[in-house]
Amino acid sequence: MRKQWLLLCLVIGITVASGVGLALAATTDMTHQGPASPDQKWQIGFTPSYSSGNFGTNTTSTFFYAPTSIRRFFRDGDVAIVIPFVMATTDGQTTIVGGSPTPVQSNTNNSGPGNNNTSTGCTNQGPGNNNCPTVLTGQVAGNTTTNAGLGDIILRGRYYIVEEKGWVPLIAITGRLKLPTADASRGLGTGKMDEGVGSEISKRLGDSWITFLDGGFNVIGRPDGLNLRNQWWYDVGGGYYIMKNLLGTVYFEEYRSLVSGVQNIRDVFFGMNYRASSEWRFNGGVSVGLSNGAPDYALSIGTSYRF
C-alpha cells in the first residue's frame, strides 16, 4: 500500500513541482465516475477521435488521435499512462497539444507589432500572406501534408480529497505530465514538455442527474521561434442517466488560446457512456466548435475494460 501511494504522489508531485499546469484534457477523458470498485485495480482503454477545422488559421487541418490508456486504481485515486497514435493533415500552424488539436501559429498578420510567431528568415508583407514557412514543420503556410506516428505520451494522476456525502460534492485534484515523444517536424506535437494541475468537482442530484465543474492551469513548453502562452481552462456541464447504465452528458468548455490574437477554444460536447458490465464500458461523443480557434467538429468513440 505504501508503494502504491508513493507512486500516486510521485505523478502528482512531478507536475506540481514542474510549474503548475494541466495539459489540455481530451473530451474522452471526462469520466466523473469516482473511485473504482475495490476489486478492480486496472483499466485498459482505447478511444480514438477525429477532428477538423481551421483552428483560427487560414488552413483547414484534420487530426486522427487514437490513445491507448493503462490506468491503475487505488482506494482514493488513480494513475495512468496514455500512449497515442496520431495522424495529422496540417501545415504546422495547428498541432496536437496534450491530446487536443490546438493552433500554435497564425498567418493572419505575422509582421504586426508584438508578434513573436514568425519563423527565421520569413518576412510577411501583409494580412493573409501564405508564403511564410511554419515554425514547427517548415512547410509553406497553407500547404498541408499528412503524417502519422507516435504522439506525446501523457502521465496523469488523480486524488480524491473529498468524498461525496449528502450535499457535499466529490472533489479531486489532478496532475499531468506530457512527454515530448511526438515528432514536431511532422506536425504531430510541439516537441516540448508540458505539465499541469487541476481539479474536478461532481455532484449527484437524486438518482438520475449529475453535475460537474472542472478547471486548471497549464504551463506550455515553448519551441524556438514560438512565444506560446500558458493556459487556463474550465468546463461545466451535467449528465442524465437515461437508464441505470446509460449516461448522457453535455458540457461547455473553454481553453485560453496559446497564440495571442487567436480566439479562445470554446465548444460544446455531447456524450454517451454505457456500462455493459462491471468490466466493460463504451463511450462516444461529438463536439461542436463555438469559436474560430476550436475545431468545427470532433467525433469520438471508444471502450474500456476494468479488471
N, C-alpha and C positions, 0 to 999 in steps of 0.2 A: 504494500500500500504506500509506503514511504517513497519508493522509487517512482510509483505512478504519479504521485503529486509533484515530485521533483521535475518530472518530465513536463507536466502541465504548466508549472510555474516557469520553467525554462522558456517555453514558447512565448508565453505572455510577457515574461520579463525581458526577453530579447527585444521585442517590439517596443516596449516602453523605454528601455534604455537607449534604443536607436534613435529616438527623437519624437515619439508620439505621433501616430498616424494610422489610418486604416486604408488599405488599398481598396479600389472600387469593388463593391460587393456585387457579384453577379446575381441577377434576379432568381436564378435557380438555387441560390443558397439561402433563400428565405424560408426556413423550416418552421421556426417558432413552435416547437413541439415539446420543449422542456427536456429534463433528464430522461435517458433511455431506461428500459427495464433492467433491473439488476442482473438478469440472466443474459442480457445482450451486451457484449463487450466490444464488438466490431461492426462496422458498416462499410460496404463497398458500393459506390455509386457511379453512374455514368449518365450525364445529362448534356447532350450536345445542343447547340443553339446556332441559329443563322440570323444575321442582322444586315441591314442595308440602309444607306443614306449618304448624304453629302457631308454630314458632321460639321457644318459651319464652313466648309471649303467650297471651291467651285467644281469639285470632282466627286462622283459617286463611288463609294467604296463598299465592298461586301466582305463579311467575315464569317467563317465557319469555325466555331470554337467547341471542341469536344474534350471536356475534362473527365478524367478518371480520378475519383477521390477514395482515399482509405482513411477511415475515422476510427479512433479508439475512444470508447466511452468510459467515463469514471462516474463516481457517485454524484458529483456536483459539477461536472463539466465534460469537456471532450477536447481532443487534439486531432488534427487531420493534416494530411498531405494531399495536394491536388496536382496531378500531372496532366497537362493538357496537350492535345494535338491542335494545331492552328492552320487554317488555310485562309490566306488573305489576298484579296484583289484590291490593291491600293497603290497610290503613287508616293506613299510615305508621309503624307500630311496627317493621316489618321492611322493609328496602330492600336494594339491591344495593351491596355494598362490595367493590371490587377484583375484580368478576366473580362473586361468590358471594352468595346471599341471606343476610342477617345481621340478627338483631334489634338495633335501636338504641334501643329504648324498651320498657319493660314497664309494664303497667297493673295488676300484681298488688297493689301497695300503694304508690302514688305519694306518700303523705304520711308514710311511715316515716322514722325518723331517718337522716340522712346521705344521703337520696335526692336526687339532683340532676337527675332526669329529668322533672320536672314542667314544664309549659309555663306561660307567663304568664297569669294570670287563672283558673287551674284549681285547685280545691280538692277533692281526693279524700277522701271520708269513710270509706273502708274498703276492705278487700281485694275485688277483683272488680268494682269500680265502673267502668263503661264510659262514663261521661258526660263524661269529660275529652277535650279535643281533643289530638291528637298534635302533637308539636312541629314536625315537618317539613312535614306536609301541612295541618294544622289540622282534619283530619277528626275526628269523634267516634270514639273507640276502639271497635272492634267493627263499624263500618260501612265496608265495603270498597268501593272503586271501581276500575275498570280504566282504566289509562292506558298509552300506548305512545309511544316516541320514542327519540332518540339516548341511549345510555348514556355512562358515563365512558370516555374514550379512555385507553388504557394504553400507555406506552412501557416497554420492558423490554430488558435486555441480559444476556448470559451469557458468561463467560470460563472456559475450561478451564485450570486451573492445574497439574493433574497428569494425565498420560495413563495409561491402563490398561496395565499391563505385569506379567506374572507374577501375583504375589499383591497387587500394588498396584492399588487401585481407581481409577476415573475420578472426578476431583474438579473441580467447577466452582463459581464464585461467581456470584451473580445480583444484579441490581439492577432496581428497578421504580419507576415514577413514574405515579401515577394523576392525570389531569387532570379537574377537576370540570365536565365538559361535560353531565352529566345534570341534568335538572330535578328538584331535591329536592322542590319543592312538589307534584309529581305522583307522588311515591313511586318515582322512578327512580334515586335516589342520595342522597348526603348534602350535596352542594353544596360540599364541601371537598376539598382536595388531600391525598392520602396518598402516602407514599413508604417504601421499604424495601430491605433487602438480605437475602440468604440464601445457602444452599449446597446443592449436590446431590452425592451420592455414589452411585455404582453400580458393581457388580462382576459380570462374567460368571463362572458356575461351570460349566465344561465347555462343551458345545455347546448345551445346552438350557435352562439355568437362568440367571436374572439376579436379583440382589437390589439394593435401593436404600434409601437413607435421606436425607431432605431435612429442612431446618428453616430457620427465620428469625425475624425480629422486625420488626414494622412500627410506624410512627407514624401514627396516625389523626387526620385533621383533625376538629375539634370544632365542629359547628354551634352557634349561640347557643341556649342552653336545654338542651343535652345534654352531659353530662360523660362522653364516651366514653373508654374505656381504651385504651392502647396494647396491642399484641397479639403474643404469641409463637405459633408454630405448628410442627408437625412432622408427617411421615408416614413410615411404614416398611412395606415390603412386598417382593414378589417377583413374578417372572414366569416362564412356561414356554413355550418355543417348541413349540407343538403340531405345526407344520410349519415348514419353513425360513423362510417368510414370514408365518407366523401366530403372534402372541404373545398369550398370555392373562396378565393381571395381576390381582393382588388386593393391597390395602393398607389399613391403618388410618391415619386421620388425625385430628388434634385441633387446634383453634384456641381460644385463650383468648377467652371471651365479651367483647364490647365493653361490656356492661352489667353492673354489679355486681348479684349476686343471680340472674342467669340462668346456667344450666348452660353449661359449655364445649361448643362444637360438636364432636361426635365422630361419625364414621361409618366404614363400610367400603365401599370402592369395588371393583367388579368390572369389568374392561375387556378389550376385544379390539382388537388392532391388526393390520391386514393390509396388507402391501406388495404391491400388484398389479403394480408395475413399479418401475423406478428413479425414475420421476416421480410415480406415483400411490400414495397411501396412504389407507386408510379406517380409521375407528375408531368404537367405540361402547362404551357402558358404563352401568352402573346403580349408584347408591349407596344405602345403607340407613342411616338415622339411628339412632344408638345413644344419643342424649341428647335431652332436651326442647328444647335450643337448636338442634338440627340439623333440616334438613328431614326429613319422614317418608320421602321417597324423591326421587331425581333421576334423570332419564334423559338420555342424550346420544348423538348420532350425527353423524359428520362426515367430511370428506375434506380432503386437501391435495394440492397439485401443486407439484413442485420442478422448477426449470429453471436 
